[in-house]
Amino acid sequence: QVQLVESGGGSVQSGGSLKLSCVVSGYAINGRCMAWFRQAPGKEREGVASIDFGGRTIYAESVKSRFTISRDNAKNTLYLQMNSLDPEDTARYSCAADPTREYARCSGSLDTWPYKYWGQGTQVTVSS
């Protein structure tokens, strides 16, 4: 059974930082595309960042230079370091895994459709 469990969310003030973690079990992330998505109330889910087997990353324009996605294959864990947080970053953040690509680049568009395994998410709230 594949499980993705996020942690690290919380409430911070504008300009603050948080680091999210996503521990994966039942599925080896080594060689796979992994990504973070977020969904704010009343809005569609949007891609935040992805990382492929070689560490190549893709970021949404809104988070470039502020967020950093990384992975630790030995720990089967995905991370998202979020700096300079803004109230517009308030959302539920979920990690996801794409089982269709192995040792290949991630989809370049941060679409949700390639990602078949999802966590429940962790809430991030940024106050002004």
Number of C-alpha atoms within 10 A of each C-alpha: 5 11 15 23 18 23 17 15 18 14 14 18 14 17 14 14 17 18 16 21 23 24 18 24 15 10 15 16 25 19 17 23 28 27 30 27 22 22 19 17 9 6 9 9 17 16 21 26 25 29 23 25 20 13 14 13 19 21 22 15 9 11 17 12 11 13 20 20 24 20 20 12 15 9 13 17 21 25 22 23 15 19 17 15 23 18 15 13 20 20 21 18 26 26 31 25 25 21 17 12 17 15 12 13 18 23 18 10 12 20 14 17 8 16 19 11 16 20 19 15 22 21 19 21 20 19 15 10
